[in-house]
Amino acid sequence: MKESIKRLEFLCKTVPSLLENIEEEIFSYKPEIEKWSKKQILGHLIDSEWESAQQKISNQINDNAL
């Protein structure tokens, strides 16, 4: 668990500056109308992981309440 926390802390410190260095035009570029941009893909991954984390937390709370 400690390694997971350290990894998350590292990512929270390093990823924002990496993303800020990507030009908006490149980040938002869609190769085709029906394809997603890199920005959309990242947003989808973040949303999916957030929902997954919320579900896991909810499950743990409910399991501990029993």
mmCIF file as Biopython writes it, N, C-alpha, C and O atoms, coordinates in Angstrom:
data_model
#
loop_
_atom_site.group_PDB
_atom_site.id
_atom_site.type_symbol
_atom_site.label_atom_id
_atom_site.label_alt_id
_atom_site.label_comp_id
_atom_site.label_asym_id
_atom_site.label_entity_id
_atom_site.label_seq_id
_atom_site.pdbx_PDB_ins_code
_atom_site.Cartn_x
_atom_site.Cartn_y
_atom_site.Cartn_z
_atom_site.occupancy
_atom_site.B_iso_or_equiv
_atom_site.auth_seq_id
_atom_site.auth_asym_id
_atom_site.pdbx_PDB_model_num
ATOM 1   N N  . MET A ? 1  ? 0.821   -1.191 0.000   1.0 0.0 1  A 1 
ATOM 2   C CA . MET A ? 1  ? 0.000   0.000  0.000   1.0 0.0 1  A 1 
ATOM 3   C C  . MET A ? 1  ? 0.867   1.258  0.000   1.0 0.0 1  A 1 
ATOM 4   O O  . MET A ? 1  ? 0.548   2.237  -0.675  1.0 0.0 1  A 1 
ATOM 5   N N  . LYS A ? 2  ? 1.956   1.229  0.753   1.0 0.0 2  A 1 
ATOM 6   C CA . LYS A ? 2  ? 2.834   2.397  0.816   1.0 0.0 2  A 1 
ATOM 7   C C  . LYS A ? 2  ? 3.436   2.702  -0.551  1.0 0.0 2  A 1 
ATOM 8   O O  . LYS A ? 2  ? 3.581   3.865  -0.927  1.0 0.0 2  A 1 
ATOM 9   N N  . GLU A ? 3  ? 3.788   1.650  -1.293  1.0 0.0 3  A 1 
ATOM 10  C CA . GLU A ? 3  ? 4.350   1.855  -2.633  1.0 0.0 3  A 1 
ATOM 11  C C  . GLU A ? 3  ? 3.313   2.482  -3.561  1.0 0.0 3  A 1 
ATOM 12  O O  . GLU A ? 3  ? 3.653   3.327  -4.390  1.0 0.0 3  A 1 
ATOM 13  N N  . SER A ? 4  ? 2.062   2.079  -3.428  1.0 0.0 4  A 1 
ATOM 14  C CA . SER A ? 4  ? 0.995   2.650  -4.259  1.0 0.0 4  A 1 
ATOM 15  C C  . SER A ? 4  ? 0.811   4.132  -3.954  1.0 0.0 4  A 1 
ATOM 16  O O  . SER A ? 4  ? 0.624   4.944  -4.860  1.0 0.0 4  A 1 
ATOM 17  N N  . ILE A ? 5  ? 0.865   4.468  -2.686  1.0 0.0 5  A 1 
ATOM 18  C CA . ILE A ? 5  ? 0.726   5.870  -2.279  1.0 0.0 5  A 1 
ATOM 19  C C  . ILE A ? 5  ? 1.906   6.689  -2.796  1.0 0.0 5  A 1 
ATOM 20  O O  . ILE A ? 5  ? 1.723   7.797  -3.299  1.0 0.0 5  A 1 
ATOM 21  N N  . LYS A ? 6  ? 3.111   6.145  -2.672  1.0 0.0 6  A 1 
ATOM 22  C CA . LYS A ? 6  ? 4.298   6.844  -3.181  1.0 0.0 6  A 1 
ATOM 23  C C  . LYS A ? 6  ? 4.188   7.059  -4.685  1.0 0.0 6  A 1 
ATOM 24  O O  . LYS A ? 6  ? 4.516   8.134  -5.187  1.0 0.0 6  A 1 
ATOM 25  N N  . ARG A ? 7  ? 3.735   6.058  -5.392  1.0 0.0 7  A 1 
ATOM 26  C CA . ARG A ? 7  ? 3.589   6.159  -6.850  1.0 0.0 7  A 1 
ATOM 27  C C  . ARG A ? 7  ? 2.559   7.225  -7.212  1.0 0.0 7  A 1 
ATOM 28  O O  . ARG A ? 7  ? 2.784   8.027  -8.118  1.0 0.0 7  A 1 
ATOM 29  N N  . LEU A ? 8  ? 1.440   7.234  -6.511  1.0 0.0 8  A 1 
ATOM 30  C CA . LEU A ? 8  ? 0.400   8.226  -6.765  1.0 0.0 8  A 1 
ATOM 31  C C  . LEU A ? 8  ? 0.912   9.640  -6.473  1.0 0.0 8  A 1 
ATOM 32  O O  . LEU A ? 8  ? 0.648   10.568 -7.237  1.0 0.0 8  A 1 
ATOM 33  N N  . GLU A ? 9  ? 1.633   9.799  -5.382  1.0 0.0 9  A 1 
ATOM 34  C CA . GLU A ? 9  ? 2.206   11.105 -5.050  1.0 0.0 9  A 1 
ATOM 35  C C  . GLU A ? 9  ? 3.180   11.564 -6.135  1.0 0.0 9  A 1 
ATOM 36  O O  . GLU A ? 9  ? 3.181   12.730 -6.531  1.0 0.0 9  A 1 
ATOM 37  N N  . PHE A ? 10 ? 4.004   10.636 -6.606  1.0 0.0 10 A 1 
ATOM 38  C CA . PHE A ? 10 ? 4.951   10.952 -7.669  1.0 0.0 10 A 1 
ATOM 39  C C  . PHE A ? 10 ? 4.220   11.406 -8.931  1.0 0.0 10 A 1 
ATOM 40  O O  . PHE A ? 10 ? 4.585   12.413 -9.537  1.0 0.0 10 A 1 
ATOM 41  N N  . LEU A ? 11 ? 3.201   10.669 -9.318  1.0 0.0 11 A 1 
ATOM 42  C CA . LEU A ? 11 ? 2.447   11.008 -10.520 1.0 0.0 11 A 1 
ATOM 43  C C  . LEU A ? 11 ? 1.740   12.355 -10.382 1.0 0.0 11 A 1 
ATOM 44  O O  . LEU A ? 11 ? 1.688   13.135 -11.333 1.0 0.0 11 A 1 
ATOM 45  N N  . CYS A ? 12 ? 1.199   12.621 -9.199  1.0 0.0 12 A 1 
ATOM 46  C CA . CYS A ? 12 ? 0.515   13.901 -8.974  1.0 0.0 12 A 1 
ATOM 47  C C  . CYS A ? 12 ? 1.483   15.080 -9.056  1.0 0.0 12 A 1 
ATOM 48  O O  . CYS A ? 12 ? 1.085   16.190 -9.409  1.0 0.0 12 A 1 
ATOM 49  N N  . LYS A ? 13 ? 2.730   14.843 -8.737  1.0 0.0 13 A 1 
ATOM 50  C CA . LYS A ? 13 ? 3.736   15.906 -8.794  1.0 0.0 13 A 1 
ATOM 51  C C  . LYS A ? 13 ? 4.294   16.087 -10.206 1.0 0.0 13 A 1 
ATOM 52  O O  . LYS A ? 13 ? 4.601   17.211 -10.601 1.0 0.0 13 A 1 
ATOM 53  N N  . THR A ? 14 ? 4.429   15.020 -10.962 1.0 0.0 14 A 1 
ATOM 54  C CA . THR A ? 14 ? 5.128   15.104 -12.244 1.0 0.0 14 A 1 
ATOM 55  C C  . THR A ? 14 ? 4.223   15.241 -13.467 1.0 0.0 14 A 1 
ATOM 56  O O  . THR A ? 14 ? 4.580   15.935 -14.419 1.0 0.0 14 A 1 
ATOM 57  N N  . VAL A ? 15 ? 3.083   14.604 -13.456 1.0 0.0 15 A 1 
ATOM 58  C CA . VAL A ? 15 ? 2.233   14.582 -14.656 1.0 0.0 15 A 1 
ATOM 59  C C  . VAL A ? 15 ? 1.702   15.969 -15.041 1.0 0.0 15 A 1 
ATOM 60  O O  . VAL A ? 15 ? 1.741   16.308 -16.224 1.0 0.0 15 A 1 
ATOM 61  N N  . PRO A ? 16 ? 1.214   16.778 -14.111 1.0 0.0 16 A 1 
ATOM 62  C CA . PRO A ? 16 ? 0.686   18.088 -14.539 1.0 0.0 16 A 1 
ATOM 63  C C  . PRO A ? 16 ? 1.682   18.916 -15.349 1.0 0.0 16 A 1 
ATOM 64  O O  . PRO A ? 16 ? 1.305   19.507 -16.362 1.0 0.0 16 A 1 
ATOM 65  N N  . SER A ? 17 ? 2.924   18.970 -14.930 1.0 0.0 17 A 1 
ATOM 66  C CA . SER A ? 17 ? 3.899   19.770 -15.679 1.0 0.0 17 A 1 
ATOM 67  C C  . SER A ? 17 ? 4.186   19.153 -17.059 1.0 0.0 17 A 1 
ATOM 68  O O  . SER A ? 17 ? 4.453   19.870 -18.023 1.0 0.0 17 A 1 
ATOM 69  N N  . LEU A ? 18 ? 4.127   17.831 -17.139 1.0 0.0 18 A 1 
ATOM 70  C CA . LEU A ? 18 ? 4.313   17.183 -18.445 1.0 0.0 18 A 1 
ATOM 71  C C  . LEU A ? 18 ? 3.168   17.541 -19.393 1.0 0.0 18 A 1 
ATOM 72  O O  . LEU A ? 18 ? 3.387   17.803 -20.576 1.0 0.0 18 A 1 
ATOM 73  N N  . LEU A ? 19 ? 1.957   17.548 -18.865 1.0 0.0 19 A 1 
ATOM 74  C CA . LEU A ? 19 ? 0.793   17.870 -19.697 1.0 0.0 19 A 1 
ATOM 75  C C  . LEU A ? 19 ? 0.789   19.337 -20.106 1.0 0.0 19 A 1 
ATOM 76  O O  . LEU A ? 19 ? 0.368   19.676 -21.212 1.0 0.0 19 A 1 
ATOM 77  N N  . GLU A ? 20 ? 1.256   20.204 -19.220 1.0 0.0 20 A 1 
ATOM 78  C CA . GLU A ? 20 ? 1.300   21.640 -19.536 1.0 0.0 20 A 1 
ATOM 79  C C  . GLU A ? 20 ? 2.256   21.932 -20.687 1.0 0.0 20 A 1 
ATOM 80  O O  . GLU A ? 20 ? 2.100   22.938 -21.379 1.0 0.0 20 A 1 
ATOM 81  N N  . ASN A ? 21 ? 3.231   21.075 -20.896 1.0 0.0 21 A 1 
ATOM 82  C CA . ASN A ? 21 ? 4.209   21.279 -21.957 1.0 0.0 21 A 1 
ATOM 83  C C  . ASN A ? 21 ? 3.722   20.826 -23.334 1.0 0.0 21 A 1 
ATOM 84  O O  . ASN A ? 21 ? 4.405   21.049 -24.334 1.0 0.0 21 A 1 
ATOM 85  N N  . ILE A ? 22 ? 2.556   20.198 -23.395 1.0 0.0 22 A 1 
ATOM 86  C CA . ILE A ? 22 ? 1.997   19.764 -24.676 1.0 0.0 22 A 1 
ATOM 87  C C  . ILE A ? 22 ? 1.180   20.921 -25.254 1.0 0.0 22 A 1 
ATOM 88  O O  . ILE A ? 22 ? 0.309   21.468 -24.578 1.0 0.0 22 A 1 
ATOM 89  N N  . GLU A ? 23 ? 1.459   21.283 -26.478 1.0 0.0 23 A 1 
ATOM 90  C CA . GLU A ? 23 ? 0.719   22.360 -27.125 1.0 0.0 23 A 1 
ATOM 91  C C  . GLU A ? 23 ? -0.748  21.961 -27.269 1.0 0.0 23 A 1 
ATOM 92  O O  . GLU A ? 23 ? -1.058  20.830 -27.643 1.0 0.0 23 A 1 
ATOM 93  N N  . GLU A ? 24 ? -1.641  22.895 -26.970 1.0 0.0 24 A 1 
ATOM 94  C CA . GLU A ? 24 ? -3.083  22.634 -27.019 1.0 0.0 24 A 1 
ATOM 95  C C  . GLU A ? 24 ? -3.511  22.103 -28.381 1.0 0.0 24 A 1 
ATOM 96  O O  . GLU A ? 24 ? -4.339  21.196 -28.461 1.0 0.0 24 A 1 
ATOM 97  N N  . GLU A ? 25 ? -2.958  22.656 -29.439 1.0 0.0 25 A 1 
ATOM 98  C CA . GLU A ? 25 ? -3.325  22.226 -30.792 1.0 0.0 25 A 1 
ATOM 99  C C  . GLU A ? 25 ? -2.995  20.751 -31.016 1.0 0.0 25 A 1 
ATOM 100 O O  . GLU A ? 25 ? -3.771  20.025 -31.637 1.0 0.0 25 A 1 
ATOM 101 N N  . ILE A ? 26 ? -1.867  20.320 -30.519 1.0 0.0 26 A 1 
ATOM 102 C CA . ILE A ? 26 ? -1.448  18.920 -30.661 1.0 0.0 26 A 1 
ATOM 103 C C  . ILE A ? 26 ? -2.288  18.022 -29.750 1.0 0.0 26 A 1 
ATOM 104 O O  . ILE A ? 26 ? -2.702  16.936 -30.158 1.0 0.0 26 A 1 
ATOM 105 N N  . PHE A ? 27 ? -2.535  18.468 -28.533 1.0 0.0 27 A 1 
ATOM 106 C CA . PHE A ? 27 ? -3.274  17.679 -27.541 1.0 0.0 27 A 1 
ATOM 107 C C  . PHE A ? 27 ? -4.732  17.488 -27.962 1.0 0.0 27 A 1 
ATOM 108 O O  . PHE A ? 27 ? -5.327  16.444 -27.693 1.0 0.0 27 A 1 
ATOM 109 N N  . SER A ? 28 ? -5.301  18.489 -28.616 1.0 0.0 28 A 1 
ATOM 110 C CA . SER A ? 28 ? -6.715  18.455 -29.004 1.0 0.0 28 A 1 
ATOM 111 C C  . SER A ? 28 ? -6.946  17.950 -30.427 1.0 0.0 28 A 1 
ATOM 112 O O  . SER A ? 28 ? -8.090  17.815 -30.862 1.0 0.0 28 A 1 
ATOM 113 N N  . TYR A ? 29 ? -5.866  17.671 -31.149 1.0 0.0 29 A 1 
ATOM 114 C CA . TYR A ? 29 ? -5.985  17.238 -32.540 1.0 0.0 29 A 1 
ATOM 115 C C  . TYR A ? 29 ? -6.696  15.894 -32.654 1.0 0.0 29 A 1 
ATOM 116 O O  . TYR A ? 29 ? -6.353  14.933 -31.965 1.0 0.0 29 A 1 
ATOM 117 N N  . LYS A ? 30 ? -7.697  15.845 -33.540 1.0 0.0 30 A 1 
ATOM 118 C CA . LYS A ? 30 ? -8.411  14.601 -33.837 1.0 0.0 30 A 1 
ATOM 119 C C  . LYS A ? 30 ? -8.009  14.170 -35.244 1.0 0.0 30 A 1 
ATOM 120 O O  . LYS A ? 30 ? -8.245  14.908 -36.201 1.0 0.0 30 A 1 
ATOM 121 N N  . PRO A ? 31 ? -7.409  12.992 -35.387 1.0 0.0 31 A 1 
ATOM 122 C CA . PRO A ? 31 ? -6.957  12.540 -36.701 1.0 0.0 31 A 1 
ATOM 123 C C  . PRO A ? 31 ? -8.105  12.327 -37.693 1.0 0.0 31 A 1 
ATOM 124 O O  . PRO A ? 31 ? -7.923  12.451 -38.904 1.0 0.0 31 A 1 
ATOM 125 N N  . GLU A ? 32 ? -9.269  12.011 -37.168 1.0 0.0 32 A 1 
ATOM 126 C CA . GLU A ? 32 ? -10.469 11.842 -37.989 1.0 0.0 32 A 1 
ATOM 127 C C  . GLU A ? 32 ? -11.658 12.261 -37.142 1.0 0.0 32 A 1 
ATOM 128 O O  . GLU A ? 32 ? -11.571 12.291 -35.914 1.0 0.0 32 A 1 
ATOM 129 N N  . ILE A ? 33 ? -12.764 12.583 -37.793 1.0 0.0 33 A 1 
ATOM 130 C CA . ILE A ? 33 ? -13.960 13.057 -37.067 1.0 0.0 33 A 1 
ATOM 131 C C  . ILE A ? 33 ? -14.413 12.063 -36.004 1.0 0.0 33 A 1 
ATOM 132 O O  . ILE A ? 33 ? -14.769 12.458 -34.894 1.0 0.0 33 A 1 
ATOM 133 N N  . GLU A ? 34 ? -14.401 10.779 -36.341 1.0 0.0 34 A 1 
ATOM 134 C CA . GLU A ? 34 ? -14.903 9.763  -35.395 1.0 0.0 34 A 1 
ATOM 135 C C  . GLU A ? 34 ? -13.837 9.295  -34.405 1.0 0.0 34 A 1 
ATOM 136 O O  . GLU A ? 34 ? -14.135 8.491  -33.521 1.0 0.0 34 A 1 
ATOM 137 N N  . LYS A ? 35 ? -12.620 9.775  -34.532 1.0 0.0 35 A 1 
ATOM 138 C CA . LYS A ? 35 ? -11.533 9.405  -33.615 1.0 0.0 35 A 1 
ATOM 139 C C  . LYS A ? 35 ? -11.446 10.416 -32.476 1.0 0.0 35 A 1 
ATOM 140 O O  . LYS A ? 35 ? -11.862 11.566 -32.618 1.0 0.0 35 A 1 
ATOM 141 N N  . TRP A ? 36 ? -10.908 9.978  -31.365 1.0 0.0 36 A 1 
ATOM 142 C CA . TRP A ? 36 ? -10.740 10.862 -30.211 1.0 0.0 36 A 1 
ATOM 143 C C  . TRP A ? 36 ? -9.378  11.528 -30.253 1.0 0.0 36 A 1 
ATOM 144 O O  . TRP A ? 36 ? -8.416  10.974 -30.784 1.0 0.0 36 A 1 
ATOM 145 N N  . SER A ? 37 ? -9.311  12.727 -29.685 1.0 0.0 37 A 1 
ATOM 146 C CA . SER A ? 37 ? -8.028  13.409 -29.525 1.0 0.0 37 A 1 
ATOM 147 C C  . SER A ? 37 ? -7.310  12.819 -28.302 1.0 0.0 37 A 1 
ATOM 148 O O  . SER A ? 37 ? -7.915  12.111 -27.498 1.0 0.0 37 A 1 
ATOM 149 N N  . LYS A ? 38 ? -6.034  13.118 -28.180 1.0 0.0 38 A 1 
ATOM 150 C CA . LYS A ? 38 ? -5.287  12.671 -27.005 1.0 0.0 38 A 1 
ATOM 151 C C  . LYS A ? 38 ? -5.914  13.234 -25.720 1.0 0.0 38 A 1 
ATOM 152 O O  . LYS A ? 38 ? -5.960  12.559 -24.692 1.0 0.0 38 A 1 
ATOM 153 N N  . LYS A ? 39 ? -6.387  14.457 -25.797 1.0 0.0 39 A 1 
ATOM 154 C CA . LYS A ? 39 ? -7.022  15.102 -24.649 1.0 0.0 39 A 1 
ATOM 155 C C  . LYS A ? 39 ? -8.300  14.361 -24.247 1.0 0.0 39 A 1 
ATOM 156 O O  . LYS A ? 39 ? -8.547  14.146 -23.060 1.0 0.0 39 A 1 
ATOM 157 N N  . GLN A ? 40 ? -9.102  13.974 -25.226 1.0 0.0 40 A 1 
ATOM 158 C CA . GLN A ? 40 ? -10.331 13.231 -24.948 1.0 0.0 40 A 1 
ATOM 159 C C  . GLN A ? 40 ? -10.023 11.854 -24.362 1.0 0.0 40 A 1 
ATOM 160 O O  . GLN A ? 40 ? -10.703 11.401 -23.441 1.0 0.0 40 A 1 
ATOM 161 N N  . ILE A ? 41 ? -9.006  11.196 -24.892 1.0 0.0 41 A 1 
ATOM 162 C CA . ILE A ? 41 ? -8.619  9.875  -24.386 1.0 0.0 41 A 1 
ATOM 163 C C  . ILE A ? 41 ? -8.181  9.982  -22.933 1.0 0.0 41 A 1 
ATOM 164 O O  . ILE A ? 41 ? -8.607  9.189  -22.093 1.0 0.0 41 A 1 
ATOM 165 N N  . LEU A ? 42 ? -7.333  10.957 -22.635 1.0 0.0 42 A 1 
ATOM 166 C CA . LEU A ? 42 ? -6.872  11.146 -21.264 1.0 0.0 42 A 1 
ATOM 167 C C  . LEU A ? 42 ? -8.045  11.451 -20.331 1.0 0.0 42 A 1 
ATOM 168 O O  . LEU A ? 42 ? -8.127  10.902 -19.232 1.0 0.0 42 A 1 
ATOM 169 N N  . GLY A ? 43 ? -8.942  12.320 -20.768 1.0 0.0 43 A 1 
ATOM 170 C CA . GLY A ? 43 ? -10.125 12.634 -19.958 1.0 0.0 43 A 1 
ATOM 171 C C  . GLY A ? 43 ? -10.965 11.409 -19.688 1.0 0.0 43 A 1 
ATOM 172 O O  . GLY A ? 43 ? -11.448 11.217 -18.573 1.0 0.0 43 A 1 
ATOM 173 N N  . HIS A ? 44 ? -11.144 10.575 -20.700 1.0 0.0 44 A 1 
ATOM 174 C CA . HIS A ? 44 ? -11.920 9.339  -20.530 1.0 0.0 44 A 1 
ATOM 175 C C  . HIS A ? 44 ? -11.244 8.396  -19.536 1.0 0.0 44 A 1 
ATOM 176 O O  . HIS A ? 44 ? -11.911 7.816  -18.680 1.0 0.0 44 A 1 
ATOM 177 N N  . LEU A ? 45 ? -9.927  8.242  -19.646 1.0 0.0 45 A 1 
ATOM 178 C CA . LEU A ? 45 ? -9.195  7.372  -18.719 1.0 0.0 45 A 1 
ATOM 179 C C  . LEU A ? 45 ? -9.292  7.877  -17.283 1.0 0.0 45 A 1 
ATOM 180 O O  . LEU A ? 45 ? -9.471  7.091  -16.352 1.0 0.0 45 A 1 
ATOM 181 N N  . ILE A ? 46 ? -9.174  9.182  -17.109 1.0 0.0 46 A 1 
ATOM 182 C CA . ILE A ? 46 ? -9.284  9.765  -15.770 1.0 0.0 46 A 1 
ATOM 183 C C  . ILE A ? 46 ? -10.674 9.527  -15.206 1.0 0.0 46 A 1 
ATOM 184 O O  . ILE A ? 46 ? -10.812 9.122  -14.052 1.0 0.0 46 A 1 
ATOM 185 N N  . ASP A ? 47 ? -11.713 9.774  -16.009 1.0 0.0 47 A 1 
ATOM 186 C CA . ASP A ? 47 ? -13.085 9.546  -15.561 1.0 0.0 47 A 1 
ATOM 187 C C  . ASP A ? 47 ? -13.319 8.084  -15.192 1.0 0.0 47 A 1 
ATOM 188 O O  . ASP A ? 47 ? -13.934 7.786  -14.168 1.0 0.0 47 A 1 
ATOM 189 N N  . SER A ? 48 ? -12.826 7.177  -16.030 1.0 0.0 48 A 1 
ATOM 190 C CA . SER A ? 48 ? -13.011 5.742  -15.776 1.0 0.0 48 A 1 
ATOM 191 C C  . SER A ? 48 ? -12.328 5.314  -14.483 1.0 0.0 48 A 1 
ATOM 192 O O  . SER A ? 48 ? -12.894 4.570  -13.681 1.0 0.0 48 A 1 
ATOM 193 N N  . GLU A ? 49 ? -11.108 5.792  -14.295 1.0 0.0 49 A 1 
ATOM 194 C CA . GLU A ? 49 ? -10.376 5.430  -13.078 1.0 0.0 49 A 1 
ATOM 195 C C  . GLU A ? 49 ? -11.033 6.025  -11.844 1.0 0.0 49 A 1 
ATOM 196 O O  . GLU A ? 49 ? -11.084 5.382  -10.795 1.0 0.0 49 A 1 
ATOM 197 N N  . TRP A ? 50 ? -11.532 7.241  -11.958 1.0 0.0 50 A 1 
ATOM 198 C CA . TRP A ? 50 ? -12.205 7.885  -10.826 1.0 0.0 50 A 1 
ATOM 199 C C  . TRP A ? 50 ? -13.458 7.087  -10.435 1.0 0.0 50 A 1 
ATOM 200 O O  . TRP A ? 50 ? -13.695 6.830  -9.255  1.0 0.0 50 A 1 
ATOM 201 N N  . GLU A ? 51 ? -14.243 6.705  -11.428 1.0 0.0 51 A 1 
ATOM 202 C CA . GLU A ? 51 ? -15.443 5.917  -11.148 1.0 0.0 51 A 1 
ATOM 203 C C  . GLU A ? 51 ? -15.084 4.568  -10.536 1.0 0.0 51 A 1 
ATOM 204 O O  . GLU A ? 51 ? -15.756 4.106  -9.614  1.0 0.0 51 A 1 
ATOM 205 N N  . SER A ? 52 ? -14.039 3.940  -11.039 1.0 0.0 52 A 1 
ATOM 206 C CA . SER A ? 52 ? -13.593 2.660  -10.490 1.0 0.0 52 A 1 
ATOM 207 C C  . SER A ? 52 ? -13.145 2.811  -9.042  1.0 0.0 52 A 1 
ATOM 208 O O  . SER A ? 52 ? -13.480 1.980  -8.198  1.0 0.0 52 A 1 
ATOM 209 N N  . ALA A ? 53 ? -12.392 3.862  -8.751  1.0 0.0 53 A 1 
ATOM 210 C CA . ALA A ? 53 ? -11.925 4.098  -7.381  1.0 0.0 53 A 1 
ATOM 211 C C  . ALA A ? 53 ? -13.109 4.350  -6.451  1.0 0.0 53 A 1 
ATOM 212 O O  . ALA A ? 53 ? -13.143 3.837  -5.332  1.0 0.0 53 A 1 
ATOM 213 N N  . GLN A ? 54 ? -14.075 5.135  -6.911  1.0 0.0 54 A 1 
ATOM 214 C CA . GLN A ? 54 ? -15.257 5.408  -6.098  1.0 0.0 54 A 1 
ATOM 215 C C  . GLN A ? 54 ? -16.021 4.120  -5.790  1.0 0.0 54 A 1 
ATOM 216 O O  . GLN A ? 54 ? -16.500 3.928  -4.673  1.0 0.0 54 A 1 
ATOM 217 N N  . GLN A ? 55 ? -16.130 3.247  -6.781  1.0 0.0 55 A 1 
ATOM 218 C CA . GLN A ? 55 ? -16.833 1.987  -6.582  1.0 0.0 55 A 1 
ATOM 219 C C  . GLN A ? 55 ? -16.092 1.099  -5.585  1.0 0.0 55 A 1 
ATOM 220 O O  . GLN A ? 55 ? -16.716 0.474  -4.728  1.0 0.0 55 A 1 
ATOM 221 N N  . LYS A ? 56 ? -14.770 1.041  -5.692  1.0 0.0 56 A 1 
ATOM 222 C CA . LYS A ? 56 ? -13.980 0.238  -4.760  1.0 0.0 56 A 1 
ATOM 223 C C  . LYS A ? 56 ? -14.106 0.753  -3.338  1.0 0.0 56 A 1 
ATOM 224 O O  . LYS A ? 56 ? -14.237 -0.033 -2.399  1.0 0.0 56 A 1 
ATOM 225 N N  . ILE A ? 57 ? -14.066 2.058  -3.176  1.0 0.0 57 A 1 
ATOM 226 C CA . ILE A ? 57 ? -14.216 2.655  -1.840  1.0 0.0 57 A 1 
ATOM 227 C C  . ILE A ? 57 ? -15.591 2.345  -1.278  1.0 0.0 57 A 1 
ATOM 228 O O  . ILE A ? 57 ? -15.727 1.973  -0.112  1.0 0.0 57 A 1 
ATOM 229 N N  . SER A ? 58 ? -16.605 2.499  -2.110  1.0 0.0 58 A 1 
ATOM 230 C CA . SER A ? 58 ? -17.964 2.202  -1.681  1.0 0.0 58 A 1 
ATOM 231 C C  . SER A ? 58 ? -18.109 0.738  -1.269  1.0 0.0 58 A 1 
ATOM 232 O O  . SER A ? 58 ? -18.733 0.435  -0.251  1.0 0.0 58 A 1 
ATOM 233 N N  . ASN A ? 59 ? -17.534 -0.165 -2.057  1.0 0.0 59 A 1 
ATOM 234 C CA . ASN A ? 59 ? -17.580 -1.593 -1.727  1.0 0.0 59 A 1 
ATOM 235 C C  . ASN A ? 59 ? -16.882 -1.882 -0.398  1.0 0.0 59 A 1 
ATOM 236 O O  . ASN A ? 59 ? -17.381 -2.669 0.405   1.0 0.0 59 A 1 
ATOM 237 N N  . GLN A ? 60 ? -15.740 -1.255 -0.166  1.0 0.0 60 A 1 
ATOM 238 C CA . GLN A ? 60 ? -15.011 -1.483 1.082   1.0 0.0 60 A 1 
ATOM 239 C C  . GLN A ? 60 ? -15.807 -0.960 2.268   1.0 0.0 60 A 1 
ATOM 240 O O  . GLN A ? 60 ? -15.861 -1.609 3.312   1.0 0.0 60 A 1 
ATOM 241 N N  . ILE A ? 61 ? -16.420 0.200  2.120   1.0 0.0 61 A 1 
ATOM 242 C CA . ILE A ? 61 ? -17.230 0.755  3.208   1.0 0.0 61 A 1 
ATOM 243 C C  . ILE A ? 61 ? -18.398 -0.171 3.506   1.0 0.0 61 A 1 
ATOM 244 O O  . ILE A ? 61 ? -18.695 -0.459 4.666   1.0 0.0 61 A 1 
ATOM 245 N N  . ASN A ? 62 ? -19.058 -0.636 2.449   1.0 0.0 62 A 1 
ATOM 246 C CA . ASN A ? 62 ? -20.212 -1.530 2.648   1.0 0.0 62 A 1 
ATOM 247 C C  . ASN A ? 62 ? -19.786 -2.864 3.239   1.0 0.0 62 A 1 
ATOM 248 O O  . ASN A ? 62 ? -20.508 -3.421 4.065   1.0 0.0 62 A 1 
ATOM 249 N N  . ASP A ? 63 ? -18.634 -3.392 2.840   1.0 0.0 63 A 1 
ATOM 250 C CA . ASP A ? 63 ? -18.141 -4.653 3.389   1.0 0.0 63 A 1 
ATOM 251 C C  . ASP A ? 63 ? -17.801 -4.510 4.866   1.0 0.0 63 A 1 
ATOM 252 O O  . ASP A ? 63 ? -18.055 -5.422 5.653   1.0 0.0 63 A 1 
ATOM 253 N N  . ASN A ? 64 ? -17.230 -3.379 5.246   1.0 0.0 64 A 1 
ATOM 254 C CA . ASN A ? 64 ? -16.854 -3.150 6.640   1.0 0.0 64 A 1 
ATOM 255 C C  . ASN A ? 64 ? -18.054 -2.878 7.512   1.0 0.0 64 A 1 
ATOM 256 O O  . ASN A ? 64 ? -17.991 -3.097 8.722   1.0 0.0 64 A 1 
ATOM 257 N N  . ALA A ? 65 ? -19.164 -2.401 6.933   1.0 0.0 65 A 1 
ATOM 258 C CA . ALA A ? 65 ? -20.363 -2.115 7.688   1.0 0.0 65 A 1 
ATOM 259 C C  . ALA A ? 65 ? -21.099 -3.384 8.093   1.0 0.0 65 A 1 
ATOM 260 O O  . ALA A ? 65 ? -21.897 -3.380 9.030   1.0 0.0 65 A 1 
ATOM 261 N N  . LEU A ? 66 ? -20.825 -4.465 7.381   1.0 0.0 66 A 1 
ATOM 262 C CA . LEU A ? 66 ? -21.514 -5.735 7.674   1.0 0.0 66 A 1 
ATOM 263 C C  . LEU A ? 66 ? -20.937 -6.370 8.855   1.0 0.0 66 A 1 
ATOM 264 O O  . LEU A ? 66 ? -21.382 -7.444 9.258   1.0 0.0 66 A 1 
#
